[in-house]
Amino acid sequence: MKILDNQNNIIKFNNIYKEQKKNSNIVKEKIEEIFIKILLKNIRLTIPKNELFNEKKNEVYNEIYDQKISEIISKRGLNIINNKNN
């Protein structure tokens, strides 16, 4: 009976470890996403404004575009945050 208890404890520990690793990866992905979005926004600030187009509409479009691009890039992973356990 002692062996079965030990095996169950090992299985539980392994499941907890996998869950923590998964959560850690989600957090890393979100941090990278935020970083990329800030980076894109700041890059856009360096581009001169164009008076021919409605800037407010462009601004909304650019925010949506930057959000989607940052999501895509972060899912692929830049590995800005390295975890030595991976």
Phi and psi in degrees as GROMACS dihedral restraints (atoms count N, CA, C in turn):
[ dihedral_restraints ]
;  ai    aj    ak    al  type     phi  dphi    fc
    3     4     5     6     1   -62.9    20    10
    4     5     6     7     1   -38.7    20    10
    6     7     8     9     1   -65.2    20    10
    7     8     9    10     1   -42.2    20    10
    9    10    11    12     1   -63.7    20    10
   10    11    12    13     1   -39.6    20    10
   12    13    14    15     1   -62.8    20    10
   13    14    15    16     1   -42.1    20    10
   15    16    17    18     1   -64.6    20    10
   16    17    18    19     1   -41.0    20    10
   18    19    20    21     1   -65.1    20    10
   19    20    21    22     1   -41.8    20    10
   21    22    23    24     1   -63.6    20    10
   22    23    24    25     1   -39.3    20    10
   24    25    26    27     1   -65.4    20    10
   25    26    27    28     1   -38.9    20    10
   27    28    29    30     1   -65.8    20    10
   28    29    30    31     1   -42.2    20    10
   30    31    32    33     1   -63.4    20    10
   31    32    33    34     1   -44.2    20    10
   33    34    35    36     1   -62.3    20    10
   34    35    36    37     1   -44.4    20    10
   36    37    38    39     1   -61.0    20    10
   37    38    39    40     1   -43.9    20    10
   39    40    41    42     1   -62.0    20    10
   40    41    42    43     1   -42.1    20    10
   42    43    44    45     1   -65.2    20    10
   43    44    45    46     1   -40.9    20    10
   45    46    47    48     1   -63.4    20    10
   46    47    48    49     1   -43.3    20    10
   48    49    50    51     1   -60.9    20    10
   49    50    51    52     1   -45.2    20    10
   51    52    53    54     1   -62.4    20    10
   52    53    54    55     1   -40.9    20    10
   54    55    56    57     1   -65.5    20    10
   55    56    57    58     1   -42.5    20    10
   57    58    59    60     1   -64.9    20    10
   58    59    60    61     1   -39.6    20    10
   60    61    62    63     1   -65.2    20    10
   61    62    63    64     1   -40.5    20    10
   63    64    65    66     1   -62.9    20    10
   64    65    66    67     1   -46.2    20    10
   66    67    68    69     1   -63.4    20    10
   67    68    69    70     1   -38.6    20    10
   69    70    71    72     1   -61.8    20    10
   70    71    72    73     1   -41.8    20    10
   72    73    74    75     1   -66.3    20    10
   73    74    75    76     1   -36.9    20    10
   75    76    77    78     1   -64.2    20    10
   76    77    78    79     1   -44.1    20    10
   78    79    80    81     1   -63.5    20    10
   79    80    81    82     1   -44.9    20    10
   81    82    83    84     1   -59.7    20    10
   82    83    84    85     1   -41.9    20    10
   84    85    86    87     1   -62.7    20    10
   85    86    87    88     1   -42.8    20    10
   87    88    89    90     1   -66.6    20    10
   88    89    90    91     1   -39.8    20    10
   90    91    92    93     1   -63.9    20    10
   91    92    93    94     1   -42.9    20    10
   93    94    95    96     1   -62.6    20    10
   94    95    96    97     1   -40.0    20    10
   96    97    98    99     1   -60.9    20    10
   97    98    99   100     1   -45.6    20    10
   99   100   101   102     1   -63.5    20    10
  100   101   102   103     1   -43.9    20    10
  102   103   104   105     1   -60.3    20    10
  103   104   105   106     1   -46.2    20    10
  105   106   107   108     1   -64.5    20    10
  106   107   108   109     1   -40.9    20    10
  108   109   110   111     1   -63.0    20    10
  109   110   111   112     1   -43.4    20    10
  111   112   113   114     1   -63.2    20    10
  112   113   114   115     1   -42.2    20    10
  114   115   116   117     1   -60.4    20    10
  115   116   117   118     1   -47.9    20    10
  117   118   119   120     1   -62.5    20    10
  118   119   120   121     1   -41.1    20    10
  120   121   122   123     1   -61.9    20    10
  121   122   123   124     1   -42.9    20    10
  123   124   125   126     1   -69.8    20    10
  124   125   126   127     1   -33.3    20    10
  126   127   128   129     1   -64.3    20    10
  127   128   129   130     1   -41.3    20    10
  129   130   131   132     1   -62.0    20    10
  130   131   132   133     1   -32.7    20    10
  132   133   134   135     1   -65.0    20    10
  133   134   135   136     1   -21.2    20    10
  135   136   137   138     1   -81.2    20    10
  136   137   138   139     1   -12.9    20    10
  138   139   140   141     1   -84.0    20    10
  139   140   141   142     1   129.0    20    10
  141   142   143   144     1   -61.5    20    10
  142   143   144   145     1   145.4    20    10
  144   145   146   147     1   -71.7    20    10
  145   146   147   148     1   145.1    20    10
  147   148   149   150     1  -110.3    20    10
  148   149   150   151     1   120.8    20    10
  150   151   152   153     1   -76.7    20    10
  151   152   153   154     1   -11.9    20    10
  153   154   155   156     1   -75.1    20    10
  154   155   156   157     1   -24.0    20    10
  156   157   158   159     1  -110.9    20    10
  157   158   159   160     1   157.2    20    10
  159   160   161   162     1   -70.6    20    10
  160   161   162   163     1   108.3    20    10
  162   163   164   165     1   -65.0    20    10
  163   164   165   166     1   -34.1    20    10
  165   166   167   168     1   -64.9    20    10
  166   167   168   169     1   -44.1    20    10
  168   169   170   171     1   -64.3    20    10
  169   170   171   172     1   -43.3    20    10
  171   172   173   174     1   -62.2    20    10
  172   173   174   175     1   -38.9    20    10
  174   175   176   177     1   -63.1    20    10
  175   176   177   178     1   -43.9    20    10
  177   178   179   180     1   -64.7    20    10
  178   179   180   181     1   -45.5    20    10
  180   181   182   183     1   -59.2    20    10
  181   182   183   184     1   -45.9    20    10
  183   184   185   186     1   -62.8    20    10
  184   185   186   187     1   -38.6    20    10
  186   187   188   189     1   -63.4    20    10
  187   188   189   190     1   -43.7    20    10
  189   190   191   192     1   -65.1    20    10
  190   191   192   193     1   -44.9    20    10
  192   193   194   195     1   -60.9    20    10
  193   194   195   196     1   -46.6    20    10
  195   196   197   198     1   -61.6    20    10
  196   197   198   199     1   -39.3    20    10
  198   199   200   201     1   -61.4    20    10
  199   200   201   202     1   -47.5    20    10
  201   202   203   204     1   -65.8    20    10
  202   203   204   205     1   -43.0    20    10
  204   205   206   207     1   -62.4    20    10
  205   206   207   208     1   -42.8    20    10
  207   208   209   210     1   -65.9    20    10
  208   209   210   211     1   -35.8    20    10
  210   211   212   213     1   -63.6    20    10
  211   212   213   214     1   -46.9    20    10
  213   214   215   216     1   -62.5    20    10
  214   215   216   217     1   -47.7    20    10
  216   217   218   219     1   -63.5    20    10
  217   218   219   220     1   -42.6    20    10
  219   220   221   222     1   -67.8    20    10
  220   221   222   223     1   -32.5    20    10
  222   223   224   225     1   -67.2    20    10
  223   224   225   226     1   -35.8    20    10
  225   226   227   228     1   -72.4    20    10
  226   227   228   229     1   -28.9    20    10
  228   229   230   231     1    89.4    20    10
  229   230   231   232     1   118.0    20    10
  231   232   233   234     1   -94.7    20    10
  232   233   234   235     1   -14.7    20    10
  234   235   236   237     1    56.1    20    10
  235   236   237   238     1    41.0    20    10
  237   238   239   240     1   -63.4    20    10
  238   239   240   241     1   -40.3    20    10
  240   241   242   243     1  -102.7    20    10
  241   242   243   244     1   110.7    20    10
  243   244   245   246     1   -95.2    20    10
  244   245   246   247     1   135.6    20    10
  246   247   248   249     1  -110.0    20    10
  247   248   249   250     1   120.1    20    10
  249   250   251   252     1   -66.6    20    10
  250   251   252   253     1   -16.1    20    10
  252   253   254   255     1   -82.3    20    10
  253   254   255   256     1   -10.2    20    10
